[in-house]
């Protein structure tokens, strides 16, 4: 199961890498890593909001904008290290066309489902958090 989750993560990088319009491979890789990081960051913010709503109060102090930017860059550089520097994402992107068609279809479908789930979760958690804040303000 962990291997499949890792493959979906790297497939997300591969899809974003291939959709990038940049001609330079380093720029394409950086953009793909940034997009993967953005999706992860949105999910972390949504999870934090839902935990506060379910717990009925603030469990975590509100972070400043600077702390959020620093956290984003830490997450970015962790993804950059794994996907580009260590070469896991680059290697998988090169081998992606050689995967069997059912496996490719499963991985791409899983990535699309993760993206749709992120969007739906964002909408839900934003609405729930706003309702929570308005009743506890």
C-alpha positions in Angstrom: 0.0 0.0 0.0 2.8 2.4 0.9 4.5 1.6 -2.4 1.3 2.5 -4.3 1.0 5.8 -2.4 4.6 6.6 -3.3 3.9 5.8 -6.9 0.8 8.1 -7.0 3.0 10.9 -5.4 5.7 10.4 -8.1 3.0 10.1 -10.8 1.7 13.5 -9.7 5.1 14.9 -10.3 5.4 13.2 -13.6 2.0 14.6 -14.8 2.8 18.1 -13.7 6.3 17.8 -15.2 4.8 16.9 -18.6 2.2 19.6 -18.6 4.8 22.3 -18.0 5.4 24.4 -21.0 8.9 25.3 -20.2 11.6 24.1 -22.6 14.3 23.8 -19.8 14.1 20.5 -17.9 15.3 22.2 -14.6 12.5 24.8 -14.8 9.9 22.1 -15.6 11.1 20.1 -12.6 11.0 23.1 -10.3 7.5 24.0 -11.4 6.3 20.4 -11.0 7.8 20.3 -7.5 6.2 23.6 -6.6 2.7 22.3 -7.7 3.1 19.1 -5.8 4.1 21.2 -2.7 1.1 23.5 -3.2 -1.3 20.5 -3.2 0.4 19.1 -0.1 0.3 22.5 1.6 -3.4 22.9 0.8 -4.2 19.5 2.3 -2.2 20.3 5.4 -4.1 23.6 5.9 -7.4 21.8 5.4 -6.6 19.0 7.8 -5.6 21.6 10.4 -8.9 23.5 9.9 -10.9 20.3 10.2 -9.1 19.2 13.4 -10.0 22.6 15.0 -13.6 22.2 14.0 -13.9 18.7 15.2 -12.1 19.4 18.5 -14.3 22.4 19.1 -11.5 24.9 19.6 -8.1 26.0 18.5 -5.6 23.3 19.1 -2.8 25.1 17.3 -1.8 28.8 17.5 -2.4 30.7 14.3 0.8 31.0 12.4 2.0 34.2 11.0 2.3 34.7 7.3 6.1 34.4 7.6 5.8 31.1 9.4 3.5 29.8 6.6 6.0 30.9 3.9 8.9 29.3 5.7 6.8 26.0 6.1 6.0 26.1 2.4 9.7 26.5 1.5 10.7 23.7 3.8 8.1 21.4 2.2 9.2 22.6 -1.2 12.9 21.8 -0.5 12.0 18.4 0.9 10.1 17.6 -2.2 12.9 19.0 -4.4 15.4 16.8 -2.6 13.3 13.6 -3.1 11.9 14.2 -6.6 14.8 16.0 -8.3 18.0 15.9 -6.4 17.8 12.2 -5.5 16.2 11.6 -8.9 13.2 9.5 -7.9 10.8 11.7 -9.8 13.1 12.2 -12.8 13.8 8.5 -13.1 10.1 7.6 -12.7 9.1 10.2 -15.4 11.5 8.6 -17.9 10.2 5.1 -17.1 6.5 6.1 -17.1 6.0 5.4 -20.8 7.3 1.9 -20.4 4.8 0.9 -17.6 2.0 -1.4 -18.6 -1.1 0.4 -19.7 -3.4 -0.8 -16.8 -0.8 0.4 -14.3 -0.4 3.8 -16.0 -4.2 4.2 -16.1 -4.5 3.3 -12.4 -1.8 5.8 -11.4 -3.1 8.7 -13.5 -6.7 8.0 -12.4 -5.5 7.9 -8.7 -3.7 11.3 -9.2 -6.9 12.8 -10.7 -8.9 11.5 -7.8 -6.4 12.9 -5.3 -6.7 16.3 -6.9 -10.5 16.2 -7.0 -10.5 15.1 -3.4 -8.2 18.0 -2.5 -10.6 20.4 -4.2 -13.7 18.9 -2.5 -11.9 18.8 0.9 -10.8 22.4 0.5 -14.4 23.5 -0.2 -15.8 21.5 2.7 -13.2 22.5 5.2 -13.4 26.2 4.3 -17.2 26.2 4.7 -17.0 24.2 8.0 -14.3 26.4 9.4 -16.1 29.6 8.5 -19.3 28.3 10.1 -17.2 27.3 13.2 -15.5 30.7 13.4 -18.8 32.6 13.0 -20.5 30.6 15.9 -17.5 30.9 18.2 -16.6 34.5 17.5 
